[in-house]
Amino acid sequence: LAATKPSTKEPADKIAETDRLGLAVTQLSDSEKEALGLDSGVVVVNVQGAAVEAGLMVDDIILALNDQDIKSVKDYQDLVKSLPKNKNAALLIRRDDLTQWVAVQPEK
């Protein structure tokens, strides 16, 4: 069986800057979704600041943000932009075979 972890698609010098949560994400490919048994989600390619403190890691898959399903990078970015400044964001993540909620405090 092939590895089920998503692989980073872009070289390190091409990785997007992190957002207010300290994350940069990319789209899961159709083959990655199929291998993982997922319909949607984005994969973390860079972790800094608040996201590190919350325990997020590269290759974590973000399935939802504040109970909103993440179907694309644009969905994720739009939700992050609309986050209140003084309220934690609840991320539903999948790491290996474990799915869990993680709270992250957005940067101001």
N, C-alpha and C positions, 0 to 999 in steps of 0.2 A: 504494500500500500504506500502511495506517495505521501510525503510529509504534508500534514494538514495545516501547518503554520503559513500564513501569508508571507510573501516575500516582498521586500521593499522594491518598488518599481523604479525609483529614480536614484541616480548617484547622489552622494552626500552633498555635493556643491549645488545641487538643483532642488534640495528639500526646501519647502516653503517655510517662511518664518512662522513662529508659533503665534497663536491667537491669545485672547484674554484669559483663557483657561490654561495656557502654557502648552498647548498641543498643536501639532501640525498633522493633518490626516490626508489620506489618499483613498481613492475608490477601491473596493474589492473587485477583482476580476470575476467574470462568470464562473470560471473554473475553480477559483478559490471559494466562492459562495457554495458551489456544488460540493466540493470536498469537505467543507465545514457544515453542510446541511443548513445553510442560512439563505434567507430571501433578500436580505439587505444588510447594510452596515458599512462603516468606513474603518480603515485600519490606521492606527497611530504610527507615524513615521519619525516623530521627534517629540520629546517631552522635556519641559523646563518648568521652573518656578512652582506655581501652585499645584500643577499636575504631578510633579515629582513628590511634593509633600503629601499629596493624596494617595500616592502609591501606584499611579499609572505607569505603564511601561510601553516601550516600543513593541509593536506587534499586537497590542491589545486591540480588540475590535469593539467599536462603539456602536451599540444597537439602538439606543434611545437617549434623548436628552430631555429631562423634565417631562417624562411620559410621552414625548413625541418621537415616533419612529424616525430613524435616520436612514433614508433611502439613497442619498447621494452626498457628495462633498458640499454641494450648494445648500442642501437642506441643513446640514450641520453648521455651515458658516452663517446662514441666515438666523438660525436659532441662537448661536453664540452672540451675534451682534445685538439681538433683542433681549439678552439677559439683564436683569436688574443688577445694579452695581454692588449692592450690599446684601445679596442673597446667594447662598450656595446653589450651585448647579448640580443636579442629580444625573449622573451618567450611568446607564446600564451598559456594562462591558462584559465581554467574553474573553477569557484568558484560558487557553488550552480547553479543558472540558468544563470549566467553572464559569457560570454567569452570575454577576453580582452588581449591586448598586454601589457607586462611589460618589461621595460629595466632594466638589471642588469649589473653592472660593474664587470667583473671577477677579482679575486685576481691575483696578478702577479706571 
